[in-house]
């Protein structure tokens, strides 16, 4: 299974970076507009509907729709926070696709205090579906991931530094 990793340093305290990432609003701010992300619903672990600004705790689920470039069929995606932890100077969470376009999607986000700022490490394990040429399509998809995560790093710095 392919694994993609991206690291960036943000000149902001880990608490600020963690708080920014702990809601669907953070995800929306880090997603390029051309992907047409629409958050349909956020549910807490108890199943109740939450506002997009609500803190995503373990068991939270977000249902979204992507409409890349605004045309063609949209892609539905439901993601669940399956792990989450924090302690002095570090935090992490893991979201997994419950329903969506990939055969597998597991994204671990690590935040570590470093030199008065924060080291952000994203580790993505994924498996492309056959219609994206499965494993053969992975190098092209990885190039897209690199561009996406560079965008995310730039937007993160703009929002929290």
OpenMM code with the backbone's topology and positions (N, CA, C; nanometers):
from openmm import Vec3, app, unit

residues = "UNK UNK UNK UNK UNK UNK UNK UNK UNK UNK UNK UNK UNK UNK UNK UNK UNK UNK UNK UNK UNK UNK UNK UNK UNK UNK UNK UNK UNK UNK UNK UNK UNK UNK UNK UNK UNK UNK UNK UNK UNK UNK UNK UNK UNK UNK UNK UNK UNK UNK UNK UNK UNK UNK UNK UNK UNK UNK UNK UNK UNK UNK UNK UNK UNK UNK UNK UNK UNK UNK UNK UNK UNK UNK UNK UNK UNK UNK UNK UNK UNK UNK UNK UNK UNK UNK UNK UNK UNK UNK UNK UNK UNK UNK UNK UNK UNK UNK UNK UNK UNK UNK UNK UNK UNK UNK UNK UNK UNK UNK UNK UNK UNK UNK UNK UNK UNK UNK UNK UNK UNK UNK UNK UNK UNK UNK UNK UNK UNK UNK UNK UNK UNK UNK UNK UNK UNK UNK UNK UNK UNK UNK UNK UNK UNK UNK UNK UNK UNK UNK UNK UNK UNK UNK UNK UNK UNK UNK UNK UNK UNK".split()
positions = [
    Vec3(0.0843, -0.1172, 0.0000),
    Vec3(0.0000, 0.0000, 0.0000),
    Vec3(0.0892, 0.1240, 0.0000),
    Vec3(0.0618, 0.2216, -0.0877),
    Vec3(0.1426, 0.3434, -0.0913),
    Vec3(0.1280, 0.4255, 0.0370),
    Vec3(0.2373, 0.4920, 0.0726),
    Vec3(0.2401, 0.5818, 0.1883),
    Vec3(0.2988, 0.7134, 0.1409),
    Vec3(0.2334, 0.8219, 0.1763),
    Vec3(0.2804, 0.9561, 0.1432),
    Vec3(0.3044, 1.0299, 0.2738),
    Vec3(0.4178, 1.1001, 0.2847),
    Vec3(0.4467, 1.1796, 0.4042),
    Vec3(0.4844, 1.3208, 0.3644),
    Vec3(0.4414, 1.4151, 0.4463),
    Vec3(0.4753, 1.5561, 0.4248),
    Vec3(0.5026, 1.6197, 0.5599),
    Vec3(0.6091, 1.6987, 0.5663),
    Vec3(0.6458, 1.7699, 0.6893),
    Vec3(0.6553, 1.9181, 0.6619),
    Vec3(0.6144, 1.9959, 0.7596),
    Vec3(0.6323, 2.1402, 0.7505),
    Vec3(0.6525, 2.1959, 0.8904),
    Vec3(0.7200, 2.3077, 0.8964),
    Vec3(0.7406, 2.3775, 1.0235),
    Vec3(0.6563, 2.5043, 1.0199),
    Vec3(0.5833, 2.5287, 1.1281),
    Vec3(0.4976, 2.6454, 1.1387),
    Vec3(0.5452, 2.7274, 1.2573),
    Vec3(0.5646, 2.8552, 1.2351),
    Vec3(0.6111, 2.9447, 1.3405),
    Vec3(0.4930, 2.9899, 1.4262),
    Vec3(0.4356, 2.8933, 1.4974),
    Vec3(0.3217, 2.9172, 1.5854),
    Vec3(0.3211, 2.8061, 1.6901),
    Vec3(0.2702, 2.8361, 1.8088),
    Vec3(0.2683, 2.7334, 1.9138),
    Vec3(0.1803, 2.6141, 1.8771),
    Vec3(0.2202, 2.4987, 1.9264),
    Vec3(0.1490, 2.3750, 1.8952),
    Vec3(0.0012, 2.3842, 1.9326),
    Vec3(-0.0313, 2.4537, 2.0390),
    Vec3(-0.1716, 2.4643, 2.0813),
    Vec3(-0.2550, 2.5340, 1.9744),
    Vec3(-0.2010, 2.6400, 1.9129),
    Vec3(-0.2743, 2.7137, 1.8095),
    Vec3(-0.2920, 2.6275, 1.6840),
    Vec3(-0.1860, 2.5575, 1.6442),
    Vec3(-0.1920, 2.4732, 1.5243),
    Vec3(-0.2901, 2.3574, 1.5466),
    Vec3(-0.2834, 2.2982, 1.6650),
    Vec3(-0.3732, 2.1869, 1.7017),
    Vec3(-0.5186, 2.2322, 1.7004),
    Vec3(-0.5464, 2.3460, 1.7599),
    Vec3(-0.6840, 2.3966, 1.7642),
    Vec3(-0.7363, 2.4218, 1.6238),
    Vec3(-0.6528, 2.4798, 1.5387),
    Vec3(-0.6924, 2.5068, 1.4000),
    Vec3(-0.7307, 2.3781, 1.3272),
    Vec3(-0.6548, 2.2715, 1.3486),
    Vec3(-0.6800, 2.1441, 1.2808),
    Vec3(-0.7937, 2.0635, 1.3433),
    Vec3(-0.8415, 2.1033, 1.4587),
    Vec3(-0.9379, 2.0222, 1.5337),
    Vec3(-1.0833, 2.0460, 1.4955),
    Vec3(-1.1074, 2.1103, 1.3817),
    Vec3(-1.2452, 2.1292, 1.3360),
    Vec3(-1.2492, 2.1148, 1.1845),
    Vec3(-1.3690, 2.0944, 1.1328),
    Vec3(-1.3860, 2.0840, 0.9886),
    Vec3(-1.3570, 2.2188, 0.9225),
    Vec3(-1.3764, 2.3273, 0.9950),
    Vec3(-1.3436, 2.4588, 0.9390),
    Vec3(-1.1958, 2.4668, 0.9021),
    Vec3(-1.1082, 2.4036, 0.9820),
    Vec3(-0.9665, 2.3982, 0.9479),
    Vec3(-0.9449, 2.3237, 0.8174),
    Vec3(-1.0123, 2.2111, 0.8006),
    Vec3(-1.0024, 2.1336, 0.6766),
    Vec3(-1.0469, 2.2177, 0.5579),
    Vec3(-1.1588, 2.2882, 0.5724),
    Vec3(-1.2085, 2.3714, 0.4628),
    Vec3(-1.1073, 2.4793, 0.4256),
    Vec3(-1.0435, 2.5392, 0.5253),
    Vec3(-0.9459, 2.6458, 0.4997),
    Vec3(-0.8219, 2.5932, 0.4284),
    Vec3(-0.7900, 2.4658, 0.4449),
    Vec3(-0.6698, 2.4068, 0.3850),
    Vec3(-0.6962, 2.3360, 0.2524),
    Vec3(-0.8197, 2.3378, 0.2070),
    Vec3(-0.8550, 2.2679, 0.0828),
    Vec3(-0.8683, 2.3686, -0.0311),
    Vec3(-0.7940, 2.3477, -0.1400),
    Vec3(-0.8032, 2.4407, -0.2532),
    Vec3(-0.9457, 2.4520, -0.3057),
    Vec3(-0.9843, 2.5715, -0.3439),
    Vec3(-1.1191, 2.5964, -0.3922),
    Vec3(-1.1579, 2.5136, -0.5127),
    Vec3(-1.0615, 2.4812, -0.6003),
    Vec3(-1.0949, 2.4070, -0.7219),
    Vec3(-1.1427, 2.2649, -0.6930),
    Vec3(-1.1214, 2.2159, -0.5695),
    Vec3(-1.1716, 2.0826, -0.5343),
    Vec3(-1.3198, 2.0847, -0.4980),
    Vec3(-1.3756, 2.2043, -0.4779),
    Vec3(-1.5185, 2.2171, -0.4529),
    Vec3(-1.5659, 2.1440, -0.3289),
    Vec3(-1.4896, 2.1523, -0.2197),
    Vec3(-1.5279, 2.0834, -0.0962),
    Vec3(-1.6537, 2.1447, -0.0364),
    Vec3(-1.7501, 2.0608, -0.0077),
    Vec3(-1.8716, 2.1016, 0.0616),
    Vec3(-1.8913, 2.0070, 0.1804),
    Vec3(-1.8963, 2.0625, 0.3002),
    Vec3(-1.9209, 1.9814, 0.4192),
    Vec3(-2.0716, 1.9683, 0.4340),
    Vec3(-2.1193, 1.8462, 0.4274),
    Vec3(-2.2631, 1.8211, 0.4337),
    Vec3(-2.3122, 1.8086, 0.5768),
    Vec3(-2.2303, 1.7420, 0.6615),
    Vec3(-2.2745, 1.7172, 0.7980),
    Vec3(-2.1560, 1.6741, 0.8840),
    Vec3(-2.1587, 1.7171, 1.0091),
    Vec3(-2.0611, 1.6726, 1.1084),
    Vec3(-2.1412, 1.6137, 1.2238),
    Vec3(-2.1050, 1.4916, 1.2634),
    Vec3(-2.1723, 1.4262, 1.3763),
    Vec3(-2.0700, 1.3924, 1.4836),
    Vec3(-2.1091, 1.4143, 1.6075),
    Vec3(-2.0248, 1.3764, 1.7200),
    Vec3(-2.0312, 1.2266, 1.7416),
    Vec3(-1.9501, 1.1742, 1.8346),
    Vec3(-1.9499, 1.0303, 1.8612),
    Vec3(-2.0845, 0.9777, 1.9089),
    Vec3(-2.1670, 1.0661, 1.9651),
    Vec3(-2.3000, 1.0247, 2.0115),
    Vec3(-2.4045, 1.0280, 1.9002),
    Vec3(-2.3622, 1.0678, 1.7789),
    Vec3(-2.4532, 1.0701, 1.6650),
    Vec3(-2.5255, 1.2018, 1.6438),
    Vec3(-2.5075, 1.2989, 1.7340),
    Vec3(-2.5761, 1.4264, 1.7182),
    Vec3(-2.5043, 1.5140, 1.6159),
    Vec3(-2.5818, 1.5918, 1.5411),
    Vec3(-2.5271, 1.6826, 1.4414),
    Vec3(-2.4577, 1.7984, 1.5124),
    Vec3(-2.3380, 1.8316, 1.4631),
    Vec3(-2.2565, 1.9383, 1.5216),
    Vec3(-2.2301, 2.0450, 1.4164),
    Vec3(-2.2027, 2.1693, 1.4588),
    Vec3(-2.1628, 2.2723, 1.3621),
    Vec3(-2.0203, 2.2449, 1.3127),
    Vec3(-1.9851, 2.2930, 1.1923),
    Vec3(-1.8495, 2.2702, 1.1393),
    Vec3(-1.7380, 2.3252, 1.2295),
    Vec3(-1.7719, 2.4158, 1.3194),
    Vec3(-1.6714, 2.4716, 1.4101),
    Vec3(-1.6491, 2.3835, 1.5329),
    Vec3(-1.7308, 2.2795, 1.5503),
    Vec3(-1.7199, 2.1927, 1.6674),
    Vec3(-1.5875, 2.1170, 1.6659),
    Vec3(-1.5353, 2.0926, 1.7834),
    Vec3(-1.4109, 2.0178, 1.7961),
    Vec3(-1.4340, 1.8732, 1.7526),
    Vec3(-1.3451, 1.8238, 1.6676),
    Vec3(-1.3547, 1.6858, 1.6204),
    Vec3(-1.2837, 1.5952, 1.7203),
    Vec3(-1.3612, 1.5197, 1.7935),
    Vec3(-1.3067, 1.4272, 1.8924),
    Vec3(-1.3127, 1.2866, 1.8341),
    Vec3(-1.2504, 1.1923, 1.9026),
    Vec3(-1.2530, 1.0542, 1.8562),
    Vec3(-1.3973, 1.0084, 1.8417),
    Vec3(-1.4284, 0.9504, 1.7265),
    Vec3(-1.5644, 0.9061, 1.6980),
    Vec3(-1.6457, 1.0056, 1.6171),
    Vec3(-1.5960, 1.1280, 1.5991),
    Vec3(-1.6656, 1.2261, 1.5153),
    Vec3(-1.6584, 1.1831, 1.3698),
    Vec3(-1.7649, 1.2131, 1.2957),
    Vec3(-1.7690, 1.1823, 1.1524),
    Vec3(-1.8078, 1.3068, 1.0749),
    Vec3(-1.7413, 1.3257, 0.9621),
    Vec3(-1.7732, 1.4367, 0.8725),
    Vec3(-1.8100, 1.3789, 0.7369),
    Vec3(-1.9261, 1.4189, 0.6860),
    Vec3(-1.9699, 1.3792, 0.5528),
    Vec3(-1.9505, 1.4979, 0.4602),
    Vec3(-1.8822, 1.4737, 0.3483),
    Vec3(-1.8450, 1.5813, 0.2572),
    Vec3(-1.8730, 1.5398, 0.1136),
    Vec3(-1.8639, 1.6397, 0.0279),
    Vec3(-1.8738, 1.6159, -0.1153),
    Vec3(-1.7647, 1.6977, -0.1819),
    Vec3(-1.6980, 1.6364, -0.2778),
    Vec3(-1.5969, 1.7048, -0.3581),
    Vec3(-1.6486, 1.7142, -0.5009),
    Vec3(-1.6337, 1.8316, -0.5609),
    Vec3(-1.6719, 1.8513, -0.7006),
    Vec3(-1.5532, 1.9161, -0.7708),
    Vec3(-1.4498, 1.8353, -0.8015),
    Vec3(-1.3294, 1.8919, -0.8625),
    Vec3(-1.3600, 1.9726, -0.9882),
    Vec3(-1.3091, 2.0935, -0.9908),
    Vec3(-1.3236, 2.1873, -1.1021),
    Vec3(-1.4684, 2.2268, -1.1291),
    Vec3(-1.5606, 2.1862, -1.0415),
    Vec3(-1.6989, 2.2292, -1.0522),
    Vec3(-1.7820, 2.1603, -1.1590),
    Vec3(-1.7291, 2.0560, -1.2203),
    Vec3(-1.8096, 1.9848, -1.3187),
    Vec3(-1.7839, 1.8352, -1.3061),
    Vec3(-1.8670, 1.7590, -1.3729),
    Vec3(-1.8554, 1.6139, -1.3642),
    Vec3(-1.9218, 1.5638, -1.2379),
    Vec3(-1.9189, 1.4343, -1.2191),
    Vec3(-1.9829, 1.3783, -1.1000),
    Vec3(-1.9067, 1.4181, -0.9731),
    Vec3(-1.9814, 1.4479, -0.8696),
    Vec3(-1.9173, 1.4795, -0.7425),
    Vec3(-1.8846, 1.3495, -0.6696),
    Vec3(-1.7899, 1.3592, -0.5762),
    Vec3(-1.7470, 1.2437, -0.4988),
    Vec3(-1.7915, 1.2623, -0.3542),
    Vec3(-1.8628, 1.1662, -0.3011),
    Vec3(-1.9035, 1.1700, -0.1601),
    Vec3(-1.7941, 1.1072, -0.0761),
    Vec3(-1.7786, 1.1589, 0.0464),
    Vec3(-1.6693, 1.1151, 0.1322),
    Vec3(-1.7158, 1.1297, 0.2768),
    Vec3(-1.7025, 1.0247, 0.3546),
    Vec3(-1.7272, 1.0324, 0.4981),
    Vec3(-1.6003, 0.9878, 0.5681),
    Vec3(-1.5569, 1.0705, 0.6606),
    Vec3(-1.4333, 1.0450, 0.7336),
    Vec3(-1.4640, 1.0410, 0.8831),
    Vec3(-1.3946, 0.9533, 0.9538),
    Vec3(-1.4137, 0.9412, 1.0991),
    Vec3(-1.2801, 0.9607, 1.1698),
    Vec3(-1.2840, 1.0323, 1.2822),
    Vec3(-1.1664, 1.0451, 1.3671),
    Vec3(-1.1594, 0.9165, 1.4483),
    Vec3(-1.0578, 0.8334, 1.4209),
    Vec3(-1.0482, 0.7028, 1.4857),
    Vec3(-0.9492, 0.7016, 1.6023),
    Vec3(-0.8606, 0.7993, 1.6060),
    Vec3(-0.7663, 0.8134, 1.7175),
    Vec3(-0.7404, 0.9613, 1.7384),
    Vec3(-0.7127, 0.9961, 1.8635),
    Vec3(-0.6823, 1.1354, 1.8953),
    Vec3(-0.6130, 1.1380, 2.0293),
    Vec3(-0.5097, 1.2184, 2.0397),
    Vec3(-0.4409, 1.2297, 2.1675),
    Vec3(-0.3625, 1.3585, 2.1758),
    Vec3(-0.3442, 1.4048, 2.2969),
    Vec3(-0.2639, 1.5247, 2.3190),
    Vec3(-0.2033, 1.5203, 2.4581),
    Vec3(-0.0828, 1.5756, 2.4660),
    Vec3(-0.0167, 1.5948, 2.5943),
    Vec3(0.0780, 1.7120, 2.5759),
    Vec3(0.1434, 1.7517, 2.6792),
    Vec3(0.2291, 1.8695, 2.6764),
    Vec3(0.3234, 1.8694, 2.5549),
    Vec3(0.3060, 1.9673, 2.4662),
    Vec3(0.3970, 1.9850, 2.3538),
    Vec3(0.3730, 1.8981, 2.2331),
    Vec3(0.2722, 1.8133, 2.2359),
    Vec3(0.2452, 1.7313, 2.1181),
    Vec3(0.0994, 1.6855, 2.1143),
    Vec3(0.0544, 1.6573, 1.9941),
    Vec3(-0.0823, 1.6108, 1.9748),
    Vec3(-0.0877, 1.5360, 1.8413),
    Vec3(-0.1920, 1.4568, 1.8247),
    Vec3(-0.2116, 1.3867, 1.6976),
    Vec3(-0.3580, 1.3479, 1.6839),
    Vec3(-0.3968, 1.3242, 1.5606),
    Vec3(-0.5245, 1.2576, 1.5359),
    Vec3(-0.5134, 1.1800, 1.4053),
    Vec3(-0.5995, 1.0803, 1.3930),
    Vec3(-0.6034, 0.9962, 1.2738),
    Vec3(-0.7466, 0.9963, 1.2221),
    Vec3(-0.7599, 1.0289, 1.0933),
    Vec3(-0.8912, 1.0154, 1.0317),
    Vec3(-0.8837, 0.9080, 0.9244),
    Vec3(-0.9921, 0.8334, 0.9139),
    Vec3(-1.0026, 0.7275, 0.8126),
    Vec3(-1.1288, 0.7488, 0.7318),
    Vec3(-1.1177, 0.7223, 0.6035),
    Vec3(-1.2340, 0.7273, 0.5166),
    Vec3(-1.3230, 0.6075, 0.5491),
    Vec3(-1.4470, 0.6357, 0.5817),
    Vec3(-1.5449, 0.5313, 0.6097),
    Vec3(-1.6182, 0.4950, 0.4810),
    Vec3(-1.6434, 0.5983, 0.4007),
    Vec3(-1.7113, 0.5803, 0.2729),
    Vec3(-1.6544, 0.6848, 0.1780),
    Vec3(-1.6223, 0.6430, 0.0561),
    Vec3(-1.5684, 0.7394, -0.0379),
    Vec3(-1.5023, 0.6749, -0.1571),
    Vec3(-1.4264, 0.7553, -0.2320),
    Vec3(-1.3749, 0.7103, -0.3615),
    Vec3(-1.2511, 0.6212, -0.3568),
    Vec3(-1.1845, 0.6106, -0.2432),
    Vec3(-1.0620, 0.5312, -0.2358),
    Vec3(-1.0899, 0.3943, -0.1759),
    Vec3(-1.0047, 0.2985, -0.2096),
    Vec3(-1.0162, 0.1678, -0.1465),
    Vec3(-0.9724, 0.1765, -0.0008),
    Vec3(-0.8746, 0.2645, 0.0261),
    Vec3(-0.8290, 0.2880, 0.1645),
    Vec3(-0.7723, 0.4281, 0.1727),
    Vec3(-0.8004, 0.4951, 0.2877),
    Vec3(-0.7491, 0.6290, 0.3134),
    Vec3(-0.7375, 0.6444, 0.4645),
    Vec3(-0.6148, 0.6508, 0.5131),
    Vec3(-0.5875, 0.6696, 0.6565),
    Vec3(-0.4854, 0.7817, 0.6670),
    Vec3(-0.5232, 0.8886, 0.7363),
    Vec3(-0.4409, 1.0086, 0.7436),
    Vec3(-0.4088, 1.0388, 0.8900),
    Vec3(-0.2797, 1.0294, 0.9226),
    Vec3(-0.2343, 1.0616, 1.0581),
    Vec3(-0.1712, 1.2003, 1.0546),
    Vec3(-0.2136, 1.2856, 1.1484),
    Vec3(-0.1637, 1.4223, 1.1618),
    Vec3(-0.0900, 1.4303, 1.2959),
    Vec3(0.0390, 1.4621, 1.2929),
    Vec3(0.1176, 1.4775, 1.4161),
    Vec3(0.1627, 1.6216, 1.4301),
    Vec3(0.1531, 1.6743, 1.5513),
    Vec3(0.1921, 1.8115, 1.5832),
    Vec3(0.2874, 1.8059, 1.7017),
    Vec3(0.4096, 1.8576, 1.6836),
    Vec3(0.5106, 1.8532, 1.7894),
    Vec3(0.5715, 1.9904, 1.8078),
    Vec3(0.5788, 2.0325, 1.9324),
    Vec3(0.6425, 2.1601, 1.9642),
    Vec3(0.7921, 2.1512, 1.9316),
    Vec3(0.8416, 2.2533, 1.8584),
    Vec3(0.9818, 2.2532, 1.8173),
    Vec3(1.0287, 2.3982, 1.7995),
    Vec3(1.1305, 2.4380, 1.8757),
    Vec3(1.1896, 2.5728, 1.8622),
    Vec3(1.0847, 2.6841, 1.8633),
    Vec3(0.9959, 2.6844, 1.9588),
    Vec3(0.8891, 2.7845, 1.9737),
    Vec3(0.7848, 2.7799, 1.8623),
    Vec3(0.7905, 2.6791, 1.7792),
    Vec3(0.6930, 2.6612, 1.6734),
    Vec3(0.6407, 2.5191, 1.6771),
    Vec3(0.5918, 2.4731, 1.5632),
    Vec3(0.5308, 2.3402, 1.5558),
    Vec3(0.5772, 2.2664, 1.4304),
    Vec3(0.6186, 2.1442, 1.4477),
    Vec3(0.6476, 2.0543, 1.3359),
    Vec3(0.5187, 1.9773, 1.3077),
    Vec3(0.4708, 1.9878, 1.1854),
    Vec3(0.3487, 1.9183, 1.1434),
    Vec3(0.3906, 1.8068, 1.0473),
    Vec3(0.3527, 1.6853, 1.0803),
    Vec3(0.3834, 1.5710, 0.9949),
    Vec3(0.2515, 1.5041, 0.9564),
    Vec3(0.2302, 1.4917, 0.8259),
    Vec3(0.1143, 1.4214, 0.7733),
    Vec3(0.1625, 1.2898, 0.7151),
    Vec3(0.0977, 1.1827, 0.7527),
    Vec3(0.1293, 1.0500, 0.6970),
    Vec3(-0.0005, 0.9924, 0.6430),
    Vec3(-0.0004, 0.9651, 0.5152),
    Vec3(-0.1194, 0.9198, 0.4470),
    Vec3(-0.0949, 0.7810, 0.3879),
    Vec3(-0.1771, 0.6848, 0.4295),
    Vec3(-0.1756, 0.5513, 0.3705),
    Vec3(-0.3011, 0.5424, 0.2852),
    Vec3(-0.2832, 0.5048, 0.1602),
    Vec3(-0.3982, 0.5037, 0.0703),
    Vec3(-0.3872, 0.3893, -0.0295),
    Vec3(-0.4997, 0.3576, -0.0863),
    Vec3(-0.5052, 0.2595, -0.1931),
    Vec3(-0.6025, 0.3139, -0.2971),
    Vec3(-0.5525, 0.3323, -0.4181),
    Vec3(-0.6355, 0.3868, -0.5251),
    Vec3(-0.7309, 0.2815, -0.5790),
    Vec3(-0.8506, 0.3237, -0.6160),
    Vec3(-0.9455, 0.2292, -0.6764),
    Vec3(-0.9036, 0.1963, -0.8197),
    Vec3(-0.9619, 0.0931, -0.8741),
    Vec3(-0.9278, 0.0484, -1.0088),
    Vec3(-0.9482, 0.1580, -1.1115),
    Vec3(-1.0530, 0.2433, -1.0953),
    Vec3(-1.0825, 0.3454, -1.1955),
    Vec3(-0.9779, 0.4564, -1.1977),
    Vec3(-0.8923, 0.4614, -1.0976),
    Vec3(-0.7767, 0.5523, -1.1003),
    Vec3(-0.6498, 0.4734, -1.1305),
    Vec3(-0.6672, 0.3590, -1.1930),
    Vec3(-0.5592, 0.2694, -1.2343),
    Vec3(-0.4868, 0.2061, -1.1160),
    Vec3(-0.5515, 0.1982, -1.0021),
    Vec3(-0.4943, 0.1287, -0.8875),
    Vec3(-0.3500, 0.1666, -0.8621),
    Vec3(-0.2656, 0.0685, -0.8413),
    Vec3(-0.1236, 0.0936, -0.8112),
    Vec3(-0.0498, 0.1627, -0.9243),
    Vec3(-0.0904, 0.1384, -1.0469),
    Vec3(-0.0232, 0.2010, -1.1609),
    Vec3(-0.0400, 0.3531, -1.1587),
    Vec3(-0.1498, 0.4001, -1.1030),
    Vec3(-0.1758, 0.5436, -1.0978),
    Vec3(-0.1112, 0.6137, -0.9797),
    Vec3(-0.0474, 0.5382, -0.8921),
    Vec3(0.0072, 0.5955, -0.7692),
    Vec3(0.1121, 0.7044, -0.7914),
    Vec3(0.2097, 0.6898, -0.8830),
    Vec3(0.3075, 0.7983, -0.9016),
    Vec3(0.2441, 0.9310, -0.9437),
    Vec3(0.1467, 0.9273, -1.0334),
    Vec3(0.0786, 1.0496, -1.0751),
    Vec3(-0.0027, 1.1072, -0.9594),
    Vec3(-0.0682, 1.0204, -0.8838),
    Vec3(-0.1468, 1.0660, -0.7696),
    Vec3(-0.0560, 1.1263, -0.6628),
    Vec3(0.0606, 1.0665, -0.6422),
    Vec3(0.1538, 1.1183, -0.5422),
    Vec3(0.2023, 1.2585, -0.5796),
    Vec3(0.2209, 1.2849, -0.7067),
    Vec3(0.2574, 1.4194, -0.7514),
    Vec3(0.1464, 1.5184, -0.7152),
    Vec3(0.0222, 1.4785, -0.7340),
    Vec3(-0.0906, 1.5637, -0.6955),
    Vec3(-0.0932, 1.5859, -0.5446),
    Vec3(-0.0614, 1.4808, -0.4676),
    Vec3(-0.0562, 1.4950, -0.3219),
    Vec3(0.0518, 1.5948, -0.2808),
    Vec3(0.1679, 1.5898, -0.3437),
    Vec3(0.2753, 1.6839, -0.3119),
    Vec3(0.2291, 1.8273, -0.3330),
    Vec3(0.1625, 1.8520, -0.4442),
    Vec3(0.1123, 1.9874, -0.4715),
    Vec3(0.0060, 2.0278, -0.3699),
    Vec3(-0.0838, 1.9346, -0.3379),
    Vec3(-0.1894, 1.9630, -0.2414),
    Vec3(-0.1312, 1.9965, -0.1051),
    Vec3(-0.0332, 1.9199, -0.0583),
    Vec3(0.0211, 1.9427, 0.0747),
    Vec3(0.1118, 2.0657, 0.0799),
    Vec3(0.1720, 2.1038, -0.0300),
    Vec3(0.2439, 2.2326, -0.0342),
    Vec3(0.1440, 2.3468, -0.0186),
    Vec3(0.0321, 2.3359, -0.0858),
    Vec3(-0.0750, 2.4352, -0.0731),
    Vec3(-0.1230, 2.4414, 0.0716),
    Vec3(-0.1469, 2.3257, 0.1296),
    Vec3(-0.1944, 2.3198, 0.2683),
    Vec3(-0.0948, 2.3848, 0.3638),
    Vec3(0.0345, 2.3586, 0.3431),
    Vec3(0.1377, 2.4174, 0.4293),
    Vec3(0.1367, 2.5697, 0.4181),
    Vec3(0.1255, 2.6194, 0.2958),
    Vec3(0.1227, 2.7649, 0.2757),
    Vec3(-0.0005, 2.8268, 0.3426),
    Vec3(-0.1160, 2.7663, 0.3243),
    Vec3(-0.2394, 2.8181, 0.3841),
    Vec3(-0.2345, 2.8096, 0.5374),
    Vec3(-0.1794, 2.7022, 0.5898),
    Vec3(-0.1670, 2.6870, 0.7347),
    Vec3(-0.0835, 2.8007, 0.7919),
    Vec3(0.0294, 2.8281, 0.7290),
    Vec3(0.1161, 2.9369, 0.7756),
    Vec3(0.0436, 3.0705, 0.7706),
    Vec3(-0.0314, 3.0947, 0.6631),
    Vec3(-0.1080, 3.2184, 0.6515),
    Vec3(-0.2105, 3.2326, 0.7639),
    Vec3(-0.2702, 3.1214, 0.8043),
    Vec3(-0.3781, 3.1270, 0.9031),
    Vec3(-0.3312, 3.1311, 1.0474),
    Vec3(-0.2165, 3.0691, 1.0788),
    Vec3(-0.1797, 3.0577, 1.2208),
    Vec3(-0.0520, 3.1324, 1.2613),
    Vec3(0.0311, 3.1696, 1.1653),
    Vec3(0.1559, 3.2392, 1.2046),
    Vec3(0.1283, 3.3853, 1.2357),
] * unit.nanometer
topology = app.Topology()
chain = topology.addChain("A")
for resn in residues:
    res = topology.addResidue(resn, chain)
    for name in ("N", "CA", "C"):
        topology.addAtom(name, app.Element.getBySymbol(name[0]), res)
